[in-house]
Amino acid sequence: MNPRLVLALAFGAAILAVMLLRFDLAVVMASLARAGWSGFAAVVAAGLGCEIVLAIGIWPLLPRPASLAAIVASRQLRDSTADVLPITQLGGLAFAARALVLAGLNTTDAAAAVIADLTAETFAQGLYVLLGVLASLSLLRASAQLSPYVGAMLAGALFLSAGAIGFAFAQIGGSHWAERMGEKLFPGKLTQARAFRQTIHAIYRRRARLALSILLQLAGWVASGCWLWVVLAAMGLHSSLWTAIAIQALVEGLRSATVFIPAAIGVQEAAYAMLAPVFGLTPEIGLAISLLRRARDVVVAIPVLLLWQGAEARRAGKA
């Protein structure tokens, strides 16, 4: 395994260990118990709904049509591998492209679509963080106890948002990052790398389709705020939808900023635990939310990965 990946994983695991040692795990478990199996089922269902909305974002960018099932499977495979395997979120992109290849796209088209989708998603995520800032301002300014957090949260969130949107603009404007990705995806294959560059720049030139993809991705991220609202409701906490959107937007911003840590291990737990008190919840509830999300990821990822392995085995048998 890559030494830098091991170091990042160890760093994240250390943060997680601190989180587990610092907080009252009895309170965390009590929060999870309130959700129960029916609440957990609702959490899983809501998560799958969010995944479908996010998956559709790649549809306007595809050089060739693909079925909705293939699009959703590609996105779910990407997220499932990044959520449970010792790879970074960027590593999941290769699995997403592979799923599209299994659905009938050629390798260069699939790779270009997945990278362009990441660009659109990054732009949309930056907008989502801004939406989280707006939601935070409306909530925090109404509370004398929480209003001191406004300046720090605004500055941090705006920094994350500007970075995400700036990265996306750089790719759309012709950054060399796509070329470097092509070289990594097709090492030693100059023809395929050149075809990848031509395809991805052709996708970026279709600005109307790119804008549609960004809007669909933004809808998906807003849906993730609705997912957190379902989680809180399942735990018997009737927070407002604005609170859920604000927390989830800021958590996702922190996750994207630490993309080098596999599965955002530790970072996700720390983000939920630190942000929960800002919005009137306890750190233990924040940690419980993160653990519930981890459980949801594992429950979904295992069958997804098994189905993918089965599809690869059937393809190899026909070869």
N, C-alpha and C positions, 0 to 999 in steps of 0.2 A: 504494500500500500504506500502511496505517496507520503513522504515524511511530513510535508506541510499539512496534508489532510489529517494525518494522525495527531499532529500538534493542535490543529483547530478543533478536532473532536475531543481531545483531552481538555482543552480550554473550556469548551462548552459543557463537558461533563463535570468539570470543577464548579462551574457556576450553578449547575443543577444540584450538585451535592450541597452547596452552601444554602440554596433555597430550601432543600428538604430538611436541613439541620436547623435552620433559623426559625422556621414557622412551626406552629402547633399542628402536627399531622392529624391529630384526633379531630380538630376542627375541619381540616381539609377533607377527611374521610366522611365526616358528618354531612358536609356540603354535597359530596358526591352521592351519598346515600339518599339524600332528599330527591335527587333526580330519579333514581330507581331505573328499572329496566325499560319501562314505558317512556320515561324521559330520555333515556339514552337512545332508544329507537327513533324518537322524534329528532334528536340531535343528528343521528346518522342520516335520516331522510332529508333533513334540511341541508346538510352538507352536500349530499349528492345533487340536490337542486341547485345549489350555488355552483357546483362543479360543471353542471350542464350549461348554465348561463355563461360562465367563463370560457368553456370550451368553444362555444359558438363564435367567439371573437376571432378565431382563425379563419372562419369560413370566407369572408371577403378577400382574404389574402392568398387563398389557394390558387396556384396556376392552373390546376385542373380540378373539376368537381370531385367531391368525396361524400360518402353518405354521412348522415348525422351520427350513426352508430360508430363509424370509424373516427370521426372527429372527437366525440366524447371519449372513446376508448383511448385515443392518443393523449388527450389531456389528463385523463385519470391515471394512465400509466406513468406519465411524466411526474405527476404529483405523488403518486404512490411510491415510486422508486426513491424520490428525493425525501419522502417523509419517513421511510423505514430502513433504507439501505445506507451504508456508510459512504455516500457520495454527496456532493454539493447539489444545490438546486439547479445549477447550470448543467450538472451531469445528467439530470433527468431529461434534458432537451434531446439527447441522443436517443433515448428510449421513445420519446414522443415521435421523433422522425421515423424510427424503426416501425412503429405501429402504423404510420401512414404508408410506409413502403409495403407492409403486409396487406394494406387495404387497396393497393394497386398503383400508388404514385411511384414515379421513379425517384432514385435516391437524391438527386440534386434538387428536384422540385420540393420534396418533403423537407429536406434540410433548410432550404431557403424560406419556406413557409413558416417553419418552426422558429427560426431566428427572427423573421419579420414580426411574427406573433409576439415574441418576447419584447421587441421594440415597442409595439403598440400597447402591450400590457404594462410596460414600465411607464409609458406616458400616462396611461389611465390610472396607474397606481399613484403617480405624483398628484394627479387631480383628486384622487380619493383621499390622500393625506390632507390636501387643502380643505376638502369637505369636512374631514375630521377636525381640522383647526376651527372651522366655522361652528361646528357643533360644540366643540369644547368651549369656545368663547361664550356662546349663549348660555351654557350650563355653569361655567366657572364664575362668570361675572355676577350671576344671580346669588352666589354664596359668598358671604364675607369671609368665611373660614377658608374657602378654596381659591379665592381671587388672587392671592399672591403667586399661584402657580401659572397665571396667564402668560406673563412675559417669557418665562423659561420655556414653556410648552410651545408658545408661538414661534420663538426663535428656532428651537430644535426641529419642529415639524416643517417649518418653511425651508430649513436647510435640507432636510430629507426630500421634500417635494421638489425643490429647485434642482437637486442632484439627479433625481429620477427623470424629470422632464428634460433637463439639459442633456443627459445621456441619450434619450430618445431622439431629440433634435439632431444631435451629432450623427447618429446612425442614418437618419432620414436624409441629412445633408451630404452624406458621402464619406463618413468616417472610415478609417482603415480597419476598424474593429471587425467588420463583417469579412473583410479579406483575410484577416488573421484567423477568424473562426473557420473559414473555408479551408485554410491550410491545415488546421488541426483536424477537421472532419475528413479531409481527403489527403492525407500525407503522401507525398510522392506521386500524386495523380493530378498533374497539371491541367489536363483537359477537363476533368470533373470540377476542380477548384475554379477554373475559369468559367465554366457553365454555372456554377453556384453563384459567383459574383454577378454575372449577367442577369440571372434570374432574380436575385434579391433586389438588385437596383431597379429592375423592371417593376417589381412589386411596390417599391417605395415611390416610383413615379406615378402610380395610380392613386393620387391623393384622396379622391372621393372614397375609394374602397378602404384606404388606410384610416380615414376619419371615421368611417362606419365601424371599423374594427375597434378603434379606440372607444367609441361610444358603447359598443357591446361589452368590451372589457370593463368599462366603468360601471355598467349595470351589474356585471358579475361581482365587482368589488363591493358595491353597495349591498348586493345580496349577501355578502359575507357578514356585513353588519347586521342584517336581518337574522342570519344564522346565530350570531352571538346573542341576539335578543331572545331567540328560541332557547338557547342554552340557559340564560338567566331565568327565563320563565320555568324551565324544567327543574331548576334548583329552587323554585319558590320565591325568586327575586323579581319583582315586577318593576324593573327599571324601564325608563323611556327608550324608544327606538333611537333617539338622538344620542343617548348615553352609549348604547351598544355600538352605533356607527362610529362615534368618537374613539372609543377604546379600540375597536378592531382596526380602524384606519391607522392609528398610531402604532399598534402592535405590528401590523403588516409593514409599516415603514421601517421599523427597527429590524424586522426579519430580513427585509430586502437589503438593508445596510450591512448586514452580517451574512451575506449570501455565501461566504467562504466556509461557514460552519455547517457541517452536515446536519440536515433536519432542524436547523436552528436550535439544536439541543442546548438547554440552559438559557439561551437568549429569550426564547419564547416564554419560558417560565418566569424569568426575571421581568420581562416586559409586562405580562399580565399582573404579576404581584406588585410591581411598582405603580402601575397606572390605576389599579383598582381603588386605592385609597383616595386618589385625586377625584374620583367620581362617586365617593361616598360608600364604597365597598371595602371589605377588609382584604389584606394581602392574602389571607388563607383562601378566600373566595377566588381571587385571581389565580392562585396556584391550582385550585380545584378546576377552574375553567381550562387551564392549560393541560392538566392531566386528562380531563374529559376529551379534549381535542386530540390528544395523543392516542387515547383508546379508540376514538372514532377512526383515526388514520390507520391504525393497525387492523381493525376489523374490516375496513374497506380494502386495504392494500393486499392482504394475504390472498383473498380470492382473485383479485386483479392480477397479481403476479403469477399465480398458478395458471390462470387462463392464458396469460401471455406465453408462459413456458409451453403449455399445451399447443398453442398456435404455432410456435416456433418448431416444436417437435413434428407436428403434422407437415409443415412446410419442408422440413429436412427429409422426411420420409418420402415425399413426392419428388425430391430432387434426384 
